[in-house]
Amino acid sequence: MKTLSDCRVLLVDDAKANLDILVEGLKADHKLSVAMNGETALQVAARTTPDLVLLDIVMPGMDGYEVCRRLRQMPETADVPIMFLSSLEEVQNKTRGFEAGANDYLTKPFEMLEVKARVRSLLKAKAYSDAVKEQIATELRVARDIQMGMLPQDFTPFEKTYGVSFGAVLEPAREVGGDLYGVCDAGPERLVMFLGDVSGKGIPASMFMVRAISLARLLAREIAEPERILGRLNDELAADNPSGMFVTFVCAVFEPKSHRLTLANAGHCRPVLLPAGQPPRWAVKNLGTALGFETGLEFERTELTLNAGDALILYSDGVSEAFNPQEECFGNERLLADAVAFTGQSAPAITANLLQNVRVFAGSAPQSDDLAILTLKVSSSDCVRLTLGATPEEVMRGVEALQEFAAAQRVPEKAAFGLALALEECASNIVNHALQRNARKTLHVAFERTGDSFVIELCDDGPEFDPTAATSLKSQAEDDDLPGGWGIELVRRNVDDIRYRREAGRNTLRLTKRLVSASADE
């Protein structure tokens, strides 16, 4: 907790004699800042945040009431205690001071002993309040780590087993939130996905959602049908729910052999279906009833077939109900309209682009709700996924696999050569610099042919490094000791788009090359 001698007091008074008295009386006990008018006081407070402000009221220009109001509006001083020192002693003057946001009021002339006692009292209260806030912030950071640790960190095992790919993101509006998603391996023939949103925010909502997700995982391994999973989950939550909280929840089960997808919705946002080559549409018709109100509820079942290249987007209302500064809602119509551009994109790209669209729409408006997106895409023969060891030999294995895949996809020779160079450059530098040639570490690589584009995606859990933000464009050949080792210029010359993101402690680099026919390329 901060000591009183380390606390800074800002003294604001247009009378130098008053400032001299205050400085003489407080300088031995606290750090001091001085201002002789309101404008200067605001500048000083913005530059060096005080722990307490002693403020005169009657000053030329901006009076003390207005200074107090503006201090309360500034984020850095919103919680700083303010004590008025004024010759105005009428009740209405004091009332106006407290209404402006003051914590204390002392009339002039004052006794220095009383001033010092009140200053110590206010500073002790602030120091205690700051210590409590820091303790709460620490606990919230731990709670966030626990919550984020419940999310799938690596979808590779699911993707290999079920022939699908995933893209996911979770952004709580506060340190912890009530949105959560999950993916559950329920046997070789069933992959279960769910996404939920608890009423409310903060720690209570987070705890309720953790309970819901944990129960859903257990039930998914016992029950095959999503509507029955929701029925049992609802009974468990409603039977012991003293807080009266509820959760909207959508559950989907994918069977890779038949490509059948079954869904059930409990009051949640309707998932978006992206059929390959067709307009996006809602995957279910009805919203259903949220979980936790009462036992014995039944839920509607929807059956679909997901073909190769089809995608399903699960999301929370932080997407559809995002607002911009003009208080316009993102809305369902905009969501479906934006989804048209996602057709043919990979699951991570769909997720990232939807998130970006929401951010651009919201602009400077603060995030008012938790935001979660989970995208599933059924893989096709036009996609290859590899896990490479962090060695040069494994890098070349990946390059050879890309060349074989590109030949099978009839990628023009010149484009295939450039793609192989880009992969070798990026993968080599990940292996050499991010993973330090540690053979126990791995690099995940995916190649995908989507329409007239060829996509390479590299994912590693090394230190955060964004090659697209590199200030130097030297190639690896020019400087082999360049931090991160990125020959970004060489990569830029051989692909049309480079995108980087850092999620859940992992780096993902996505390279896209627009393809032309072999005859045009020649």
BELMOGI-V684746 format. One record per pair of residues at least 6 apart in sequence whose C-alpha atoms are under 6 Angstrom apart, sorted by sequence separation. I is the first residue (numbers start at 1). J is the second residue. D is the distance in Angstrom with one decimal. If there is no record, write none. Layout:
i:j:d
I:J:D
I:J:D
This chain:
i:j:d
35:41:5.2
57:63:5.4
71:77:5.6
72:78:4.2
159:165:5.2
185:191:5.3
254:260:5.9
274:280:4.7
323:329:4.6
388:394:5.5
431:437:5.3
448:454:5.8
57:64:3.9
198:205:5.7
254:261:4.6
273:280:5.6
322:329:5.7
448:455:5.1
501:508:5.4
56:64:5.7
184:192:5.0
253:261:5.6
273:281:5.3
321:329:5.6
322:330:5.4
342:350:5.7
447:455:5.7
500:508:5.7
183:192:5.8
253:262:5.3
272:281:5.8
273:282:5.7
321:330:5.8
447:456:4.7
500:509:4.6
183:193:4.5
252:262:5.6
272:282:4.7
273:283:5.1
320:330:5.4
321:331:6.0
446:456:5.7
499:509:5.8
182:193:5.8
252:263:4.3
271:282:6.0
272:283:5.5
320:331:4.8
446:457:5.1
476:487:4.6
499:510:5.2
182:194:5.4
251:263:5.7
271:283:5.4
320:332:5.9
445:457:5.6
475:487:3.7
498:510:5.8
181:194:5.6
251:264:5.5
445:458:4.6
474:487:6.0
498:511:4.8
181:195:4.1
444:458:5.7
497:511:5.8
180:195:5.9
250:265:4.5
444:459:5.1
473:488:5.8
497:512:5.1
180:196:5.6
250:266:5.9
443:459:6.0
473:489:5.2
496:512:5.8
179:196:5.7
249:266:5.0
443:460:5.1
495:512:5.8
496:513:5.1
89:107:6.0
179:197:4.5
248:266:5.5
250:268:6.0
495:513:4.7
83:102:5.9
178:197:5.5
248:267:5.0
249:268:5.4
268:287:5.9
82:102:5.0
83:103:5.8
87:107:5.3
178:198:4.8
248:268:4.7
267:287:4.6
82:103:5.4
83:104:4.5
84:105:4.7
85:106:5.0
86:107:4.9
87:108:4.6
267:288:4.6
399:420:5.7
10:32:5.9
14:36:4.4
81:103:5.8
83:105:5.4
85:107:5.6
86:108:5.4
265:287:5.9
266:288:4.8
267:289:4.5
7:30:5.7
8:31:4.5
9:32:4.9
10:33:4.6
11:34:4.9
12:35:4.9
13:36:5.0
14:37:5.7
178:201:5.7
265:288:5.7
266:289:4.8
267:290:4.5
5:29:5.4
7:31:6.0
8:32:5.4
10:34:5.7
12:36:5.6
38:62:5.3
177:201:5.4
266:290:4.7
5:30:4.6
177:202:5.1
226:251:5.7
176:202:5.4
178:205:4.6
435:462:5.7
52:80:5.8
56:84:5.8
178:206:4.6
347:375:5.5
434:462:4.8
38:67:5.8
51:80:5.8
52:81:5.1
53:82:4.7
54:83:5.0
55:84:4.7
56:85:5.1
57:86:5.9
177:206:5.1
52:82:5.9
54:84:5.8
55:85:5.7
56:86:5.4
347:377:5.6
69:100:5.4
178:209:5.8
144:176:5.2
276:309:5.3
276:310:5.0
65:100:6.0
186:221:5.0
275:310:4.5
264:300:5.8
274:310:5.6
226:263:6.0
227:264:5.1
264:301:5.0
274:311:4.9
226:264:5.5
263:301:5.8
324:362:4.0
263:302:5.1
273:312:4.7
323:362:5.5
10:50:6.0
262:302:5.5
272:312:5.8
325:365:5.0
9:50:5.6
262:303:4.5
272:313:5.0
324:365:5.4
390:431:4.9
8:50:5.0
9:51:5.9
248:290:4.7
261:303:5.8
271:313:5.5
8:51:5.2
9:52:4.8
10:53:4.7
11:54:5.0
12:55:4.9
13:56:5.1
247:290:5.7
261:304:5.1
271:314:4.9
7:51:5.8
9:53:5.7
247:291:5.2
260:304:5.9
261:305:5.7
14:59:5.9
246:291:5.6
260:305:4.6
461:506:4.4
246:292:4.8
259:305:5.6
391:437:5.4
460:506:5.6
199:246:5.8
259:306:5.4
390:437:5.0
460:507:5.3
198:246:5.9
390:438:5.6
459:507:5.5
198:247:4.2
390:439:5.0
459:508:4.4
197:247:5.5
389:439:5.6
458:508:5.6
197:248:5.3
318:369:5.1
390:441:5.8
433:484:5.6
458:509:5.2
196:248:5.5
318:370:5.4
390:442:5.5
457:509:5.7
196:249:4.3
318:371:4.3
389:442:4.6
457:510:4.5
195:249:5.9
238:292:4.1
388:442:5.5
456:510:5.8
195:250:5.6
237:292:5.0
238:293:5.7
316:371:5.9
388:443:5.1
456:511:5.1
194:250:5.5
238:294:5.3
316:372:5.4
387:443:5.8
429:485:5.1
455:511:5.7
194:251:4.4
234:291:4.8
238:295:5.8
315:372:5.4
387:444:4.6
455:512:4.6
193:251:5.8
234:292:5.5
315:373:4.3
386:444:5.9
454:512:5.7
193:252:5.2
314:373:5.8
386:445:5.2
454:513:5.2
192:252:5.8
235:295:4.6
314:374:5.1
385:445:5.8
453:513:5.6
192:253:4.5
313:374:6.0
385:446:4.3
453:514:4.5
191:253:5.6
313:375:4.5
384:446:5.6
452:514:6.0
453:515:5.4
191:254:5.1
312:375:5.7
384:447:5.2
452:515:5.2
190:254:5.7
312:376:5.2
383:447:5.6
190:255:5.0
311:376:5.5
383:448:4.3
189:255:5.4
311:377:4.1
382:448:5.6
231:298:6.0
310:377:5.8
382:449:5.3
310:378:5.7
309:378:5.4
422:491:4.8
308:378:5.2
309:379:5.9
308:379:5.6
227:299:5.2
308:380:5.0
227:301:5.8
418:494:4.9
162:256:5.7
344:450:5.7
412:518:4.9
2:127:5.8
1:131:5.7
167:347:4.8
166:347:5.2
167:348:3.8
167:351:5.6
173:367:5.9
173:369:5.2
173:370:4.7
172:370:4.3
171:370:5.9
171:371:5.1
170:371:5.8
170:372:4.4
169:372:5.7
169:373:5.4
168:373:5.4
168:374:4.4
167:374:5.9
167:375:5.1
166:375:5.5
166:376:4.9
165:376:5.9
165:377:5.2
164:377:5.5
164:378:4.4
164:379:4.9
163:379:5.5
